[in-house]
Amino acid sequence: MKLGSLVQTIRTQANPDKVKIFQWFFKTKIGEYGYGDKFLGLTTPQTRIISKKYFDLSLTDLQTLIRSPYHEERGIALQILVLQFGRFSSSMEIQIFNFYLKNTKYINNWDLVDISAPKIVGAYLSDKPRDILYQLVRSNNLWERRIAIISCFYFIKSRDLTDALRISRILLSDKHDLIHKAVGWMLREIGKRDEKVLLNFIKANYPKIPRTTLRYAIEKFPQAQRQKLLTGDI
């Protein structure tokens, strides 16, 4: 009944006027990364309120919800998992972590990865071996590769930079723009904590760094310094 109530709540807040905007924003046309995704037109503030109301939904119900064809319903499932992670026992954290990895094919857009990967995968692996990240980063699945690098945001916040740098280096040869942006974002976050580490990374890998990645990484630098780095004056 709780899942039925949640779905009913979602559907009553659907806004058809926003659907086309979201379809454009999340690139759902043929050949685009979000091809085929469906939307109901709920905003992020709306989904957050719903997630908090139904935060104690069971994993069985969340399994149904995360398989939804609707983007917002998958997002709410992930928001609930984030809310649950850390609130319950360590055995529940393991269950949520394993649930997440078993359902990566439904975590299939950049926003879904970004709201969940650091707070579930990163948080769980913070004091554990991180071999799984190196499996994900080699995946043929775009979103699993993004999960690998974005999960490192949790480590970066604690100035634990090693894996973020290693995974960034692996992904420099990736062909997808969404990975270029994700790596650049994580490198920028590294630079906020240790600018010298970022500059050394750029210097060591400059010929291989995609332009988008570099621009994202140095976005917060003074303009004169940015121009030098963009022209290879390092």
BALOBA-1460 file (C-alpha; in Angstrom, 3 decimals):
// residues 234
<rec num="1" residu="m" x="0.000" y="0.000" z="0.000"/>
<rec num="2" residu="k" x="2.829" y="2.412" z="0.796"/>
<rec num="3" residu="l" x="4.295" y="2.058" z="-2.694"/>
<rec num="4" residu="g" x="0.861" y="2.574" z="-4.209"/>
<rec num="5" residu="s" x="0.402" y="5.717" z="-2.131"/>
<rec num="6" residu="l" x="3.810" y="7.023" z="-3.227"/>
<rec num="7" residu="v" x="3.072" y="6.439" z="-6.907"/>
<rec num="8" residu="q" x="-0.310" y="8.107" z="-6.546"/>
<rec num="9" residu="t" x="1.364" y="11.114" z="-4.909"/>
<rec num="10" residu="i" x="3.839" y="11.329" z="-7.786"/>
<rec num="11" residu="r" x="1.180" y="11.088" z="-10.462"/>
<rec num="12" residu="t" x="-1.024" y="13.756" z="-8.878"/>
<rec num="13" residu="q" x="1.933" y="16.175" z="-9.054"/>
<rec num="14" residu="a" x="2.747" y="15.409" z="-12.688"/>
<rec num="15" residu="n" x="3.057" y="18.470" z="-14.897"/>
<rec num="16" residu="p" x="2.743" y="17.741" z="-18.642"/>
<rec num="17" residu="d" x="3.863" y="21.298" z="-19.453"/>
<rec num="18" residu="k" x="7.363" y="20.501" z="-18.152"/>
<rec num="19" residu="v" x="7.769" y="17.138" z="-19.863"/>
<rec num="20" residu="k" x="9.094" y="18.489" z="-23.179"/>
<rec num="21" residu="i" x="11.541" y="20.745" z="-21.331"/>
<rec num="22" residu="f" x="12.929" y="17.779" z="-19.393"/>
<rec num="23" residu="q" x="13.087" y="15.619" z="-22.514"/>
<rec num="24" residu="w" x="15.227" y="18.293" z="-24.168"/>
<rec num="25" residu="f" x="17.373" y="18.927" z="-21.079"/>
<rec num="26" residu="f" x="18.146" y="15.248" z="-20.506"/>
<rec num="27" residu="k" x="18.748" y="14.515" z="-24.206"/>
<rec num="28" residu="t" x="16.120" y="11.880" z="-24.975"/>
<rec num="29" residu="k" x="16.128" y="11.994" z="-28.788"/>
<rec num="30" residu="i" x="17.388" y="9.126" z="-30.932"/>
<rec num="31" residu="g" x="21.172" y="8.902" z="-30.647"/>
<rec num="32" residu="e" x="21.350" y="11.021" z="-27.487"/>
<rec num="33" residu="y" x="22.506" y="9.677" z="-24.126"/>
<rec num="34" residu="g" x="19.021" y="9.765" z="-22.547"/>
<rec num="35" residu="y" x="17.224" y="8.264" z="-25.511"/>
<rec num="36" residu="g" x="13.817" y="6.827" z="-24.632"/>
<rec num="37" residu="d" x="13.592" y="8.188" z="-21.099"/>
<rec num="38" residu="k" x="10.151" y="9.282" z="-19.945"/>
<rec num="39" residu="f" x="9.185" y="12.124" z="-17.645"/>
<rec num="40" residu="l" x="6.210" y="13.181" z="-15.556"/>
<rec num="41" residu="g" x="7.267" y="16.798" z="-15.122"/>
<rec num="42" residu="l" x="8.096" y="16.883" z="-11.397"/>
<rec num="43" residu="t" x="10.750" y="19.324" z="-10.178"/>
<rec num="44" residu="t" x="13.654" y="18.373" z="-7.923"/>
<rec num="45" residu="p" x="12.121" y="20.131" z="-4.863"/>
<rec num="46" residu="q" x="8.948" y="18.099" z="-5.390"/>
<rec num="47" residu="t" x="10.803" y="14.787" z="-5.588"/>
<rec num="48" residu="r" x="12.817" y="15.622" z="-2.468"/>
<rec num="49" residu="i" x="9.664" y="16.270" z="-0.456"/>
<rec num="50" residu="i" x="8.144" y="12.998" z="-1.639"/>
<rec num="51" residu="s" x="11.348" y="11.083" z="-0.856"/>
<rec num="52" residu="k" x="11.401" y="12.373" z="2.711"/>
<rec num="53" residu="k" x="7.765" y="11.415" z="3.210"/>
<rec num="54" residu="y" x="8.369" y="7.840" z="2.039"/>
<rec num="55" residu="f" x="11.977" y="7.413" z="3.213"/>
<rec num="56" residu="d" x="11.226" y="4.106" z="4.993"/>
<rec num="57" residu="l" x="10.067" y="2.305" z="1.865"/>
<rec num="58" residu="s" x="11.286" y="-1.304" z="1.759"/>
<rec num="59" residu="l" x="13.988" y="-2.491" z="-0.633"/>
<rec num="60" residu="t" x="11.375" y="-4.698" z="-2.261"/>
<rec num="61" residu="d" x="9.249" y="-1.673" z="-3.096"/>
<rec num="62" residu="l" x="12.314" y="0.342" z="-4.090"/>
<rec num="63" residu="q" x="13.222" y="-2.425" z="-6.517"/>
<rec num="64" residu="t" x="9.893" y="-1.896" z="-8.234"/>
<rec num="65" residu="l" x="10.254" y="1.879" z="-8.181"/>
<rec num="66" residu="i" x="13.793" y="2.002" z="-9.562"/>
<rec num="67" residu="r" x="12.661" y="-0.049" z="-12.579"/>
<rec num="68" residu="s" x="10.065" y="2.581" z="-13.463"/>
<rec num="69" residu="p" x="10.154" y="3.946" z="-17.014"/>
<rec num="70" residu="y" x="9.742" y="7.401" z="-15.477"/>
<rec num="71" residu="h" x="12.882" y="9.346" z="-14.649"/>
<rec num="72" residu="e" x="11.403" y="11.047" z="-11.580"/>
<rec num="73" residu="e" x="10.341" y="7.744" z="-10.016"/>
<rec num="74" residu="r" x="13.818" y="6.277" z="-10.440"/>
<rec num="75" residu="g" x="15.209" y="9.487" z="-8.951"/>
<rec num="76" residu="i" x="12.930" y="9.235" z="-5.933"/>
<rec num="77" residu="a" x="14.027" y="5.618" z="-5.399"/>
<rec num="78" residu="l" x="17.641" y="6.790" z="-5.323"/>
<rec num="79" residu="q" x="16.881" y="9.731" z="-3.045"/>
<rec num="80" residu="i" x="15.210" y="7.332" z="-0.601"/>
<rec num="81" residu="l" x="18.243" y="5.020" z="-0.690"/>
<rec num="82" residu="v" x="20.478" y="7.997" z="0.135"/>
<rec num="83" residu="l" x="18.220" y="8.945" z="3.037"/>
<rec num="84" residu="q" x="18.253" y="5.390" z="4.344"/>
<rec num="85" residu="f" x="22.008" y="4.948" z="4.044"/>
<rec num="86" residu="g" x="23.658" y="5.717" z="7.366"/>
<rec num="87" residu="r" x="20.403" y="5.871" z="9.302"/>
<rec num="88" residu="f" x="20.179" y="2.178" z="9.913"/>
<rec num="89" residu="s" x="22.575" y="-0.658" z="10.811"/>
<rec num="90" residu="s" x="25.796" y="-1.435" z="8.980"/>
<rec num="91" residu="s" x="24.115" y="-4.564" z="7.599"/>
<rec num="92" residu="m" x="21.512" y="-2.296" z="5.968"/>
<rec num="93" residu="e" x="24.283" y="-0.192" z="4.439"/>
<rec num="94" residu="i" x="25.702" y="-3.326" z="2.828"/>
<rec num="95" residu="q" x="22.274" y="-4.201" z="1.460"/>
<rec num="96" residu="i" x="21.825" y="-0.712" z="0.008"/>
<rec num="97" residu="f" x="25.312" y="-0.770" z="-1.523"/>
<rec num="98" residu="n" x="24.700" y="-4.167" z="-3.138"/>
<rec num="99" residu="f" x="21.225" y="-3.088" z="-4.256"/>
<rec num="100" residu="y" x="22.752" y="-0.041" z="-5.921"/>
<rec num="101" residu="l" x="25.354" y="-2.018" z="-7.844"/>
<rec num="102" residu="k" x="22.761" y="-4.557" z="-9.002"/>
<rec num="103" residu="n" x="20.613" y="-1.777" z="-10.420"/>
<rec num="104" residu="t" x="23.110" y="0.430" z="-12.244"/>
<rec num="105" residu="k" x="21.273" y="-0.052" z="-15.543"/>
<rec num="106" residu="y" x="18.406" y="1.976" z="-14.067"/>
<rec num="107" residu="i" x="20.747" y="4.724" z="-12.804"/>
<rec num="108" residu="n" x="20.916" y="5.923" z="-16.356"/>
<rec num="109" residu="n" x="21.362" y="9.659" z="-16.488"/>
<rec num="110" residu="w" x="23.925" y="12.075" z="-15.082"/>
<rec num="111" residu="d" x="21.630" y="13.554" z="-12.426"/>
<rec num="112" residu="l" x="20.685" y="10.118" z="-11.111"/>
<rec num="113" residu="v" x="24.362" y="9.231" z="-10.758"/>
<rec num="114" residu="d" x="25.333" y="12.544" z="-9.200"/>
<rec num="115" residu="i" x="22.676" y="12.551" z="-6.450"/>
<rec num="116" residu="s" x="23.489" y="9.027" z="-5.344"/>
<rec num="117" residu="a" x="26.966" y="7.702" z="-6.164"/>
<rec num="118" residu="p" x="29.016" y="9.751" z="-3.661"/>
<rec num="119" residu="k" x="26.529" y="9.254" z="-0.834"/>
<rec num="120" residu="i" x="26.129" y="5.510" z="-1.307"/>
<rec num="121" residu="v" x="29.088" y="4.026" z="-3.189"/>
<rec num="122" residu="g" x="31.621" y="6.590" z="-1.999"/>
<rec num="123" residu="a" x="30.379" y="6.553" z="1.585"/>
<rec num="124" residu="y" x="30.345" y="2.768" z="1.760"/>
<rec num="125" residu="l" x="33.850" y="2.407" z="0.316"/>
<rec num="126" residu="s" x="35.376" y="5.197" z="2.407"/>
<rec num="127" residu="d" x="37.025" y="2.715" z="4.785"/>
<rec num="128" residu="k" x="37.130" y="-0.328" z="2.489"/>
<rec num="129" residu="p" x="39.040" y="-1.610" z="-0.559"/>
<rec num="130" residu="r" x="37.880" y="0.141" z="-3.722"/>
<rec num="131" residu="d" x="38.469" y="-2.509" z="-6.355"/>
<rec num="132" residu="i" x="34.856" y="-2.235" z="-7.529"/>
<rec num="133" residu="l" x="35.512" y="1.322" z="-8.753"/>
<rec num="134" residu="y" x="38.223" y="0.016" z="-11.083"/>
<rec num="135" residu="q" x="35.778" y="-2.536" z="-12.479"/>
<rec num="136" residu="l" x="33.159" y="0.144" z="-13.030"/>
<rec num="137" residu="v" x="35.584" y="2.544" z="-14.689"/>
<rec num="138" residu="r" x="36.373" y="-0.103" z="-17.327"/>
<rec num="139" residu="s" x="32.704" y="-0.765" z="-18.032"/>
<rec num="140" residu="n" x="31.126" y="-0.330" z="-21.459"/>
<rec num="141" residu="n" x="28.229" y="1.332" z="-19.645"/>
<rec num="142" residu="l" x="28.600" y="5.121" z="-19.655"/>
<rec num="143" residu="w" x="26.773" y="5.503" z="-16.354"/>
<rec num="144" residu="e" x="28.909" y="2.924" z="-14.548"/>
<rec num="145" residu="r" x="32.009" y="4.830" z="-15.625"/>
<rec num="146" residu="r" x="30.440" y="8.033" z="-14.317"/>
<rec num="147" residu="i" x="29.555" y="6.272" z="-11.041"/>
<rec num="148" residu="a" x="33.226" y="5.303" z="-10.662"/>
<rec num="149" residu="i" x="34.522" y="8.875" z="-10.858"/>
<rec num="150" residu="i" x="31.639" y="10.676" z="-9.125"/>
<rec num="151" residu="s" x="31.790" y="8.257" z="-6.170"/>
<rec num="152" residu="c" x="35.248" y="9.694" z="-5.506"/>
<rec num="153" residu="f" x="33.680" y="13.011" z="-4.534"/>
<rec num="154" residu="y" x="33.070" y="11.510" z="-1.092"/>
<rec num="155" residu="f" x="36.792" y="10.755" z="-0.710"/>
<rec num="156" residu="i" x="37.865" y="14.118" z="-2.082"/>
<rec num="157" residu="k" x="35.876" y="15.929" z="0.598"/>
<rec num="158" residu="s" x="38.101" y="14.195" z="3.165"/>
<rec num="159" residu="r" x="41.249" y="15.059" z="1.171"/>
<rec num="160" residu="d" x="41.609" y="11.422" z="0.180"/>
<rec num="161" residu="l" x="42.694" y="12.065" z="-3.397"/>
<rec num="162" residu="t" x="44.534" y="8.964" z="-4.595"/>
<rec num="163" residu="d" x="41.679" y="7.052" z="-6.186"/>
<rec num="164" residu="a" x="40.128" y="10.161" z="-7.717"/>
<rec num="165" residu="l" x="43.426" y="10.928" z="-9.448"/>
<rec num="166" residu="r" x="43.934" y="7.349" z="-10.621"/>
<rec num="167" residu="i" x="40.421" y="7.033" z="-11.997"/>
<rec num="168" residu="s" x="40.644" y="10.455" z="-13.626"/>
<rec num="169" residu="r" x="43.819" y="9.357" z="-15.382"/>
<rec num="170" residu="i" x="42.113" y="6.204" z="-16.692"/>
<rec num="171" residu="l" x="39.182" y="8.241" z="-18.003"/>
<rec num="172" residu="l" x="41.272" y="10.791" z="-19.909"/>
<rec num="173" residu="s" x="40.958" y="8.557" z="-22.956"/>
<rec num="174" residu="d" x="37.173" y="8.229" z="-22.646"/>
<rec num="175" residu="k" x="35.251" y="9.435" z="-25.696"/>
<rec num="176" residu="h" x="32.071" y="10.687" z="-24.011"/>
<rec num="177" residu="d" x="31.564" y="14.351" z="-23.196"/>
<rec num="178" residu="l" x="29.682" y="13.507" z="-19.974"/>
<rec num="179" residu="i" x="32.774" y="11.703" z="-18.704"/>
<rec num="180" residu="h" x="35.001" y="14.616" z="-19.735"/>
<rec num="181" residu="k" x="32.782" y="16.909" z="-17.665"/>
<rec num="182" residu="a" x="32.650" y="14.549" z="-14.680"/>
<rec num="183" residu="v" x="36.439" y="14.170" z="-14.578"/>
<rec num="184" residu="g" x="36.900" y="17.916" z="-14.897"/>
<rec num="185" residu="w" x="34.477" y="18.487" z="-12.045"/>
<rec num="186" residu="m" x="36.311" y="16.055" z="-9.744"/>
<rec num="187" residu="l" x="39.672" y="17.563" z="-10.676"/>
<rec num="188" residu="r" x="38.304" y="21.011" z="-9.858"/>
<rec num="189" residu="e" x="37.215" y="19.707" z="-6.452"/>
<rec num="190" residu="i" x="40.701" y="18.295" z="-5.911"/>
<rec num="191" residu="g" x="42.148" y="21.699" z="-6.785"/>
<rec num="192" residu="k" x="39.968" y="23.358" z="-4.155"/>
<rec num="193" residu="r" x="41.650" y="21.185" z="-1.536"/>
<rec num="194" residu="d" x="45.153" y="21.076" z="-2.978"/>
<rec num="195" residu="e" x="45.926" y="23.281" z="-5.976"/>
<rec num="196" residu="k" x="49.451" y="21.917" z="-6.272"/>
<rec num="197" residu="v" x="48.162" y="18.375" z="-6.735"/>
<rec num="198" residu="l" x="45.831" y="19.542" z="-9.511"/>
<rec num="199" residu="l" x="48.565" y="21.492" z="-11.288"/>
<rec num="200" residu="n" x="50.929" y="18.525" z="-11.095"/>
<rec num="201" residu="f" x="48.229" y="16.304" z="-12.578"/>
<rec num="202" residu="i" x="47.656" y="18.739" z="-15.436"/>
<rec num="203" residu="k" x="51.383" y="19.044" z="-16.094"/>
<rec num="204" residu="a" x="51.901" y="15.272" z="-16.108"/>
<rec num="205" residu="n" x="48.914" y="14.512" z="-18.332"/>
<rec num="206" residu="y" x="48.433" y="17.675" z="-20.387"/>
<rec num="207" residu="p" x="48.576" y="16.141" z="-23.902"/>
<rec num="208" residu="k" x="45.903" y="13.591" z="-22.970"/>
<rec num="209" residu="i" x="43.448" y="15.868" z="-21.161"/>
<rec num="210" residu="p" x="40.282" y="16.582" z="-23.186"/>
<rec num="211" residu="r" x="39.616" y="20.281" z="-23.622"/>
<rec num="212" residu="t" x="36.304" y="20.109" z="-21.779"/>
<rec num="213" residu="t" x="37.951" y="18.355" z="-18.847"/>
<rec num="214" residu="l" x="40.666" y="20.987" z="-18.637"/>
<rec num="215" residu="r" x="38.188" y="23.862" z="-18.779"/>
<rec num="216" residu="y" x="36.122" y="22.365" z="-15.988"/>
<rec num="217" residu="a" x="39.195" y="21.593" z="-13.883"/>
<rec num="218" residu="i" x="40.599" y="25.144" z="-13.958"/>
<rec num="219" residu="e" x="37.293" y="26.981" z="-13.899"/>
<rec num="220" residu="k" x="37.999" y="28.620" z="-10.523"/>
<rec num="221" residu="f" x="41.516" y="29.774" z="-11.389"/>
<rec num="222" residu="p" x="42.223" y="33.455" z="-12.117"/>
<rec num="223" residu="q" x="41.632" y="34.312" z="-15.773"/>
<rec num="224" residu="a" x="45.300" y="34.927" z="-16.570"/>
<rec num="225" residu="q" x="46.279" y="31.560" z="-15.128"/>
<rec num="226" residu="r" x="43.461" y="29.830" z="-16.995"/>
<rec num="227" residu="q" x="44.645" y="31.303" z="-20.289"/>
<rec num="228" residu="k" x="48.197" y="30.097" z="-19.719"/>
<rec num="229" residu="l" x="47.026" y="26.580" z="-18.891"/>
<rec num="230" residu="l" x="44.713" y="26.468" z="-21.900"/>
<rec num="231" residu="t" x="47.597" y="27.376" z="-24.189"/>
<rec num="232" residu="g" x="49.902" y="24.806" z="-22.647"/>
<rec num="233" residu="d" x="51.988" y="27.282" z="-20.664"/>
<rec num="234" residu="i" x="52.494" y="25.085" z="-17.614"/>
